[in-house]
Amino acid sequence: MLSADETSSSLNGAWRLMLGKADGLRLLDLSADGFWNSFFAIVVAAPAMIVGWVGTANEIGDPNAFAGRFGMLIRLATIDLSSWLLPLVALALVASRAGIGDRFVHYVVASNWASAITAWIMLPAALIRLFLPPPNALPSTVWLLLFSLSLVLTWRMTNATIGKGPAVGAAVFAGMVAASFAVVFGLVALLGITVPATPA
């Protein structure tokens, strides 16, 4: 487990990268230990993510069965964690051929800590959804706005971390977003989750 100072430094570094400031890399531990320690970001993100899972599980799980809601929560957790980790595995397989092998560790470390930040950015939408479930449209509107903000910040982090120009940064960003969505949609179908329609 990382110390509070190490965690704070990593989050500060990722935040600077999300603002487009490449000097944020100096605050990250890019050693082999730092690479593996960056997955501690999942623990940092977990409280915010759990709120989202609970709200969604309450909404689409069996409202009359705790076991049904808990099972749905586990499936939602599986989807979120898979969409976090599997695109990184895919990137590891193609990074050298894509010409970014020398930036792979930088990207994974920065991406992990940035993902923890975006999980907390999305928390207000999850809280609103928890207390104002559909058919109220406010949760979906707030979610869309915060998700759009998260995409912008993640794009800036990617471009600053890869450091090979906007074209390469855009390609990596688009590829990772596409891979993440592919994992989500694939697992939603595989796990038999029916997503409720967005209120008009």
Secondary structure, DSSP 4 states (H G I P E B T S, - for coil): ---HHHHHHHHHHHHHHHTT-GGGGGGS--SHHHHHHGGGHHHHHHHHHHHHHHHHHHHHS-TT-HHHHHHHHHHHHHHHHHHHHHHHHHHHHHTTTTT-GGGHHHHHHHHHHHHHHHHHHTHHHHHHHHHS-TT-SHHHHHHHHHHHHHHHHHHHHHHHHH-S-HHHHHHHHHHHHHHHHHHHHHHHHHTT--PPPPP-
